[in-house]
Amino acid sequence: MAVRIKDGYILRRNGNKILILPRNVRSFETNRYVIHPTVAIVLSLINNEGTIERARDAVSVVFGTTEKQAHEMVETVRNNLAWVFEETDVPGNPVDPARFVVNSDDVDLDTLVYRYPTTVSYITTYQCRRKCIYCYAYHGRDGRLLPLDKFISVLDEGVEHGLDTIILSGGEPFCHPWIFNLIKATVDRGISCFTSTKLELSDADVGNLANTGLRQMQMSLDSHIPRIADLMAGAEDCVGATARTAQRLRENGFKILSNTVVTAYNLETASDTVEFLVSIGCSDISLSVYGRSLWSHSDEFFASEEALLVLNEEVAALRKKHPGVLINYSYTPDPKPDQVDLRRKVFEGRSRCTAGREGVIFLPDGRVSMCEMIPQEGDTVVGDLNTQSLLEIWQSSALKDMILPKRDKFVGTPCAMCADFLGCHLGRGRCLRNAILCYDSLYAPDPMCPLAPPGRRLR
């Protein structure tokens, strides 16, 4: 039996950081594990050699260690990263350990900003044939689209510097005239590609998808009940279109993912919707709690906290019933304004803002922004791929000023005099989206901060 890295994981280098990440991702919120270059080299040698004994000998030669020291290095990596390995009769795909050699003075396991984007979410087009009642996307018209050759040149630059993921979003990605070219160019360069649709994909569409090399596809359906599904999507025959698309994807060997936005309209039947999605072949199902949108919002969309908590229990039962299906859902109510200690604890443990730290947003015309859920104008636009390289944009003062804005922009807010202003912005970051949604200002506190004043409900 050979010891190898599981097919579901890959090693990437991004500047001076070495990352382990899932081969296929679906969002910015991907778990990327930063590991020491020495660990990456040992990990690749274990994969390449196939057995612990041969890996030990290779480590001894590469690092100039004794046999005992090499054995300890191999066992430490194997035990600490056991979740990455598998034993199989099939040898692992070769990994070049030389790619992970980093000057000792340049090793960095701590700073949270990468030297190059790991992820790009490309809003391919603003066009869409659905009118989802809760849509968070800007409802604009496309002007000049980013030329295909320019997109490909960005991919080639990204391969050199460590870009690992492209998310093709919208609008509706399959309204873009070159969508299959965008996907194929991404897949051909070994960059993980994720996209989704609410449209019915024809036999020809799915055949074209298969020819790109893409092997997973997400569909979005908010209910198995036609009346509710059509109401929420602002279209007709959504359930039938999803089922037919799923059948075509299955016949072409695709892994099928799905996403359902949970609102007051579909919450009570969400568990039955999961059952329907399982029945049509979805193996990775996400239930996303509705969040306030700048462009399409009504308080009527908010589900009650009590019902959302009940759904936690229902999903737990579904996971036991369908152990081979990944069902993504977890809901914890946000702390109330008077729960200061809890707000502080939640804020300190919040997810790190990825905007400008791990990734950026491409707009349809090639301008580059910080977040797809905020206005794409003014300070939030930090560059233009038609005239700049992505590396130039990533290193620009415009982007750095968004990560760490000048304090005087926050006059009249708790941020203006906060003792942790630098640590907050340079650490986990301040959510730009939530600041705008809650207070109508880009330069306002993160609503979860214990110093933030009460604001609008966000979810």
Secondary structure in CASP SS format (residue, H / E / C, confidence):
PFRMAT SS
TARGET T0000
AUTHOR 0000-0000-0000
METHOD secondary structure of the structure
MODEL  1
M C 1.00
A E 1.00
V E 1.00
R E 1.00
I E 1.00
K C 1.00
D C 1.00
G C 1.00
Y E 1.00
I E 1.00
L E 1.00
R E 1.00
R E 1.00
N E 1.00
G C 1.00
N C 1.00
K E 1.00
I E 1.00
L E 1.00
I E 1.00
L E 1.00
P E 1.00
R C 1.00
N C 1.00
V C 1.00
R C 1.00
S C 1.00
F C 1.00
E C 1.00
T C 1.00
N C 1.00
R C 1.00
Y E 1.00
V E 1.00
I E 1.00
H C 1.00
P H 1.00
T H 1.00
V H 1.00
A H 1.00
I H 1.00
V H 1.00
L H 1.00
S H 1.00
L H 1.00
I H 1.00
N H 1.00
N H 1.00
E H 1.00
G C 1.00
T C 1.00
I H 1.00
E H 1.00
R H 1.00
A H 1.00
R H 1.00
D H 1.00
A H 1.00
V H 1.00
S H 1.00
V H 1.00
V H 1.00
F H 1.00
G C 1.00
T C 1.00
T C 1.00
E H 1.00
K H 1.00
Q H 1.00
A H 1.00
H H 1.00
E H 1.00
M H 1.00
V H 1.00
E H 1.00
T H 1.00
V H 1.00
R H 1.00
N H 1.00
N H 1.00
L C 1.00
A H 1.00
W H 1.00
V H 1.00
F E 1.00
E E 1.00
E E 1.00
T E 1.00
D C 1.00
V C 1.00
P C 1.00
G C 1.00
N C 1.00
P C 1.00
V C 1.00
D C 1.00
P H 1.00
A H 1.00
R H 1.00
F H 1.00
V C 1.00
V C 1.00
N C 1.00
S H 1.00
D H 1.00
D H 1.00
V C 1.00
D C 1.00
L C 1.00
D C 1.00
T C 1.00
L C 1.00
V C 1.00
Y C 1.00
R C 1.00
Y C 1.00
P C 1.00
T C 1.00
T E 1.00
V E 1.00
S E 1.00
Y E 1.00
I E 1.00
T C 1.00
T C 1.00
Y C 1.00
Q C 1.00
C C 1.00
R C 1.00
R C 1.00
K C 1.00
C C 1.00
I C 1.00
Y C 1.00
C C 1.00
Y C 1.00
A C 1.00
Y C 1.00
H C 1.00
G C 1.00
R C 1.00
D C 1.00
G C 1.00
R C 1.00
L C 1.00
L C 1.00
P C 1.00
L H 1.00
D H 1.00
K H 1.00
F H 1.00
I H 1.00
S H 1.00
V H 1.00
L H 1.00
D H 1.00
E H 1.00
G H 1.00
V H 1.00
E H 1.00
H H 1.00
G C 1.00
L C 1.00
D C 1.00
T E 1.00
I E 1.00
I E 1.00
L E 1.00
S E 1.00
G C 1.00
G C 1.00
E C 1.00
P H 1.00
F H 1.00
C H 1.00
H C 1.00
P C 1.00
W C 1.00
I H 1.00
F H 1.00
N H 1.00
L H 1.00
I H 1.00
K H 1.00
A H 1.00
T H 1.00
V H 1.00
D H 1.00
R C 1.00
G C 1.00
I C 1.00
S E 1.00
C E 1.00
F E 1.00
T E 1.00
S E 1.00
T E 1.00
K C 1.00
L C 1.00
E C 1.00
L C 1.00
S C 1.00
D H 1.00
A H 1.00
D H 1.00
V H 1.00
G H 1.00
N H 1.00
L H 1.00
A H 1.00
N H 1.00
T H 1.00
G C 1.00
L C 1.00
R C 1.00
Q E 1.00
M E 1.00
Q E 1.00
M E 1.00
S E 1.00
L C 1.00
D C 1.00
S C 1.00
H C 1.00
I C 1.00
P H 1.00
R H 1.00
I H 1.00
A H 1.00
D H 1.00
L H 1.00
M H 1.00
A H 1.00
G C 1.00
A C 1.00
E C 1.00
D C 1.00
C H 1.00
V H 1.00
G H 1.00
A H 1.00
T H 1.00
A H 1.00
R H 1.00
T H 1.00
A H 1.00
Q H 1.00
R H 1.00
L H 1.00
R H 1.00
E H 1.00
N C 1.00
G C 1.00
F C 1.00
K E 1.00
I E 1.00
L E 1.00
S E 1.00
N E 1.00
T E 1.00
V E 1.00
V E 1.00
T C 1.00
A C 1.00
Y C 1.00
N C 1.00
L H 1.00
E H 1.00
T H 1.00
A H 1.00
S H 1.00
D H 1.00
T H 1.00
V H 1.00
E H 1.00
F H 1.00
L H 1.00
V H 1.00
S H 1.00
I C 1.00
G C 1.00
C E 1.00
S E 1.00
D E 1.00
I E 1.00
S E 1.00
L E 1.00
S E 1.00
V E 1.00
Y C 1.00
G C 1.00
R C 1.00
S C 1.00
L C 1.00
W C 1.00
S C 1.00
H C 1.00
S C 1.00
D H 1.00
E H 1.00
F H 1.00
F C 1.00
A C 1.00
S C 1.00
E H 1.00
E H 1.00
A H 1.00
L H 1.00
L H 1.00
V H 1.00
L H 1.00
N H 1.00
E H 1.00
E H 1.00
V H 1.00
A H 1.00
A H 1.00
L H 1.00
R H 1.00
K H 1.00
K H 1.00
H C 1.00
P C 1.00
G C 1.00
V C 1.00
L E 1.00
I E 1.00
N E 1.00
Y C 1.00
S C 1.00
Y C 1.00
T C 1.00
P C 1.00
D C 1.00
P C 1.00
K C 1.00
P C 1.00
D C 1.00
Q C 1.00
V H 1.00
D H 1.00
L H 1.00
R H 1.00
R H 1.00
K H 1.00
V H 1.00
F H 1.00
E H 1.00
G C 1.00
R C 1.00
S C 1.00
R C 1.00
C C 1.00
T C 1.00
A E 1.00
G C 1.00
R C 1.00
E C 1.00
G E 1.00
V E 1.00
I E 1.00
F E 1.00
L C 1.00
P C 1.00
D C 1.00
G C 1.00
R E 1.00
V E 1.00
S E 1.00
M C 1.00
C C 1.00
E C 1.00
M C 1.00
I C 1.00
P C 1.00
Q C 1.00
E C 1.00
G H 1.00
D H 1.00
T H 1.00
V E 1.00
V E 1.00
G E 1.00
D E 1.00
L C 1.00
N C 1.00
T C 1.00
Q C 1.00
S C 1.00
L H 1.00
L H 1.00
E H 1.00
I H 1.00
W H 1.00
Q C 1.00
S C 1.00
S H 1.00
A H 1.00
L H 1.00
K H 1.00
D H 1.00
M H 1.00
I H 1.00
L C 1.00
P C 1.00
K C 1.00
R H 1.00
D H 1.00
K H 1.00
F H 1.00
V C 1.00
G C 1.00
T C 1.00
P H 1.00
C H 1.00
A H 1.00
M H 1.00
C C 1.00
A C 1.00
D C 1.00
F H 1.00
L H 1.00
G H 1.00
C H 1.00
H H 1.00
L H 1.00
G C 1.00
R C 1.00
G C 1.00
R C 1.00
C C 1.00
L H 1.00
R H 1.00
N H 1.00
A H 1.00
I H 1.00
L H 1.00
C H 1.00
Y H 1.00
D C 1.00
S C 1.00
L C 1.00
Y C 1.00
A C 1.00
P C 1.00
D C 1.00
P C 1.00
M C 1.00
C C 1.00
P C 1.00
L C 1.00
A C 1.00
P C 1.00
P C 1.00
G C 1.00
R C 1.00
R C 1.00
L C 1.00
R C 1.00
END
